[in-house]
Amino acid sequence: MKKTSKDSTSNLFNRYVWLVDTIYRRGQITFEEINKCWQRSSLNLGEEDIPLRTFHNHRKAIEQMFDIIIECDKRNGYKYYIENSEDMERGGVRSWLLNTFAVNNLINESHRLKQRILFEQIPSGQMYLTPIIEAMRDSLSLEITYQSFWYDTAYTFEVYPYCVKIFKQRWYVVAYSPGKDRIFIYALDRIKAMTITDNKFVLPTDFDGELFFADCFGVIADDDKKTEKVLIKVYANQNRYIRSLPLHHSQKEEENSADYSIFSYYIRPTFDFQQELLSHGSYIELLSPEWLREEMKREVENMKDKYIDGKE
């Protein structure tokens, strides 16, 4: 793990995440055990030991980059551990980074399995993640050229990037438009060009990305849709699927029987949430609110017209 002039930022980043992942998975581990793990790692191309000074430099860098604290239990044989491991278990970017790295590292160390582990394809918009994150880090605005699905012409404008989110195989950036004085959500795969400007912006102290989407199913944060209680009936064994993979963090199982379960949500019933319910076909029935049930009914009737009546 010795740093040389050939070290790139990405290699160093991988080493940081490798170190956190190694300590996190072991719970407590000595420096000597860490060194043995490093000698077997595919990242260690030179099969070198970890200098103790380099190890401590990495500890400091990890705390600065990820807010992950690596402490030493001197009373228990000088074993290192993640002091705030409970934060990582709650999810978020740290958990996502470590889980992604752990899988990638396992695949790299098992070359024969590469073609037997399949991933979903994400549109090329992810190429803009790096400049967006850099702009967020430095509080600089972005000039983007954006081609919406709803317009034939691409437009160029300035935005202040607040946060990024991935949903249904697409990356999105939540950004404030100074020209329109409101927050918009832009799909990265619809961006045609991007430039980081020299214009500074201040992130509002009351903005919280998780709270912004707290009542949303996906990335549609429609102010016209108010948060309300939604009830759905899930038939057959599909309730096990919904139970194990909740549609929203507010999900509660209100009723359970041999034939169905009833789940409740406090959510904005936006278009993407309606589409999710429809994607389950006859296994899910929306019970309330009544206005949403009527909308779903009209959509089902339109589908019937295309699939049944249209063939007559």
N, C-alpha and C positions, 0 to 999 in steps of 0.2 A: 504493500500500500504506500510505498515511498513515492513522494511527489517529484516528478522530473519536469524538464522544460517541455516534454512532449505531452504532458497532461492537458487535456482539453476540459472545458467547463462541464461538458456532459459526462465525461469519465469520472470527474471528481464528484459530481452530483450522484452518479450511480454508486460510488463508493460510500458516500454518506448514507444513502438509503439502504445499501447492503448492511452497513454497520448497525443501523437502527433495527432493521428486520431481524438480524442475527441475535441481537440482545433481547429484543421483544419476544421472539419465539422461545428462547431458552429461559426466560424469566430472570435468572441470575447466572452470570457467567464470568469466569476469570479472564484476565488479559491473555494468559497463555492459551486458554481454550478458544478465545477469539482469534488468536494468531493461527491456530491449527485449522479453524474453519476457513480463514482467509487463504491458507495454502491450498485448499481444495476448491476454491472458488474459481469460476470461469473468468472473472474479472481480473484475476491475478496472473496476467500474461507472463510476467517475469519470474513467477514463483518465489517472490521475495517475502521476507518477514515484514511485520508492521513495526516500525520504530516507535517506541513508547511516546516520544515527543510528537510524532505525527498523529498518533492515536488521540492524544489530548487536544491537539489542534482541531481534529475532526469533531471531537465532542463539542468544542466551543462553536464551531461553524454550524453544527446541527442544531444547537440551541438557538442560534441567531436566525437560521433559515426556517426551521420548522416549529420552533418553540417547544422542542422535545428535549427534556432534561435527562442526561445520562449521569447517574450518581454511583458512588462506590460505597459498598457496605464493608467497611474496614474490619468490623467485628466478626464478620462471617467469611473470612478468608479472602478479603479484597475482591469481592464479586461485584460486577457492574450490573445495573438494572435501570429500567425506564421509570423515573420517579412519577411522572404523570401519565402512566399507561392507560388510566381510565379515560382520559381525554381522547386517546386514539380509538378506544373501543366504542365511542359514541358516534363514530362515522366522521364525515367531513373530508376535507382535502388530504389531511395526513393519513387517514385510514385508506383512502382511495389510492394515494401514491404508493403506500407500502404494499397493499394488496396487488396492485398492478405490477410493481417491481418483483414481488415474490413469485408471481406466475411467470413473468418474462424470464427471470433468472432460472427458474426450474426448467423451462423449455430450452434455454440456451445450454444448460448442462445435460440435457437429454435430447441430443440432436436427432436421434432416430424417431422421436415422437413428434417432431415438428409438423409433419403433414397429417398427423392424427389428432391435432388439437386445433379446432376451428373457431374463428372469431367473427363477430359481425363486422361488416364493412361500415366505416364512417365516411361520409362525403368529404371531399378534399378541403372543406372550409377549415379543418383543424390546422392548416398551415398558418392561419392568422392568429392562432392562440398565443404564440410567443410575443409578437408585437403588442397584442392586447394586454397581456400580463405585464409586460415591461411598462406600458403606458399607465396601467393601474398602479404599479409599484412607484413610479416617478411622478404620479399625479399630473400627467400630460394628456391633452386631448388628442383625439384621432380624427383624421380626415378620411372618410370612407366613400367609396363609390358603390352604391347599393342597387341591386336589381331585384325588386320585389316580385313575388309570384303574381301580384295583382296588377302590375303596370308593365307596359311594353318598353318603357324608357328607364335607363339607369340614371340615378341622381347622385351628385357628390355634395357632401355636407360634413359639418363638424359635430362630434359628439364627445361627451365625457364618459368614459367607461367605468361603470360602478362595480359590476361583477360578471362572472361567466357561469353558465350552467349547461349541462348535457342532458338531453332528453330524447328518447326514441331515435338513437343513432345520429343525432345532430347537436352541434355546439351552438350556443346562443350567447350573445353579450347583452346585458342590461345596461343601457346607456341613457344619459340625459341629453336631450337636444336643446341647446341654447336658442336655436332659431325658432323652435315651437314651444319652448318653455314647458316641457314635460318629458317623462321617461318613456322610452320605447324599448322593445326587445327585437334584436336583429339576429337572423340566422346567419352563421358564418359562411355557409355554403352559398349564400346569395351575395356575398361581398365580392366585388370584381377587382377592387384595388384598395390599398390602405397605406396611410402615411402617419407616423407619429409626428405631431407638431411640437412647437416650442411653447405652446400656450398652457399655462398652469391652470388647474382647477382644484377646487376644494370639495372633497367628499362630504356630504352632509352628515353631521354627527348622529342624526337619527336614522340613517339608512342602514338596514340590516338585510342582506340578501336572503337569509332563511326566513325572516319575518315577511319579506316582500312576497314570497311564494307560499307562505304558510297555509293559506286557505285555497291554494290552487292545486289542480291535479298535475299539470305539466308546466308549460311556459306561457300559457294564455292568462294574463292578469287583467281580465276585463272588469273595469270599474262599474260597468252597467249591470254585472251580475253580482248580487249581494250574497254574502255567506249565509247559508241556511242549512237546516237539517234535511238530509236526503236518506230515504230508506229504499233498499233493494232486497229482492228475494232471489236467492241463489239455489237452483235446483240440483238434484242428483249429487254426484260426487264433486261437482265443480266448487262446492262450498269449501272443500278441503284445499283446493288451489287458492281460493281467495283468502282463506284463513292463514295459509302459510306465506302468502305474498300479498299483503294488504294493498288495496288500491290507493290508500291515503293514510297518513299517520293518525288521523282522527277515527279510523275504523273501529267500530265496536260491534260485537255479535249480540244482538238483542234477543234473538230467539233461535232455538235449534230443535230440529225434529229429524226423524229418519228420512224424510223426503226433501227437506229444504232447510235453509238457514236465512234469517233476516239480519242484514248488516246496516248500521247507521253511519253517517258521515256528517261532519260540519265542514262544508266546502262550498266554493263558488262553482255551481254546475255549468261550467263553460263548455264550449264546443268540443274541446279535446276530451273532456270527461264524458260527454255524451257519446263520442265516437268509441271510447274505451268500453262503455257498457254495451253498445251495439255489436262490438267485435266478439262478444261472448255468445251472440245469437240467442236462442231460446232458453239457454241455461240461466239467464239473468232477466228478471222482470223489475222495472222501476215502479215502486209503489207510491212514492210522494217525493216532492210536492206535485200537486195536480197539474200546474202549468207545464212542468217539465215532462210529466207523463203524456200530456197532449202533444208536446213537440216530438217526443219519441214515437208516439203513435202515428203521427203524420209521416215521419221518416220511414217507419216500417211499411206504411201504405205505399209510399213512393217506391220502395224496394220491391214490393209485391207487384206493382204496375210494370216494373222493368223485367222481373224474372218470371212472372206468371201470365198476367194479362197481356204483356207485350208479345207473347208467343201465339196468342189465339188469333 
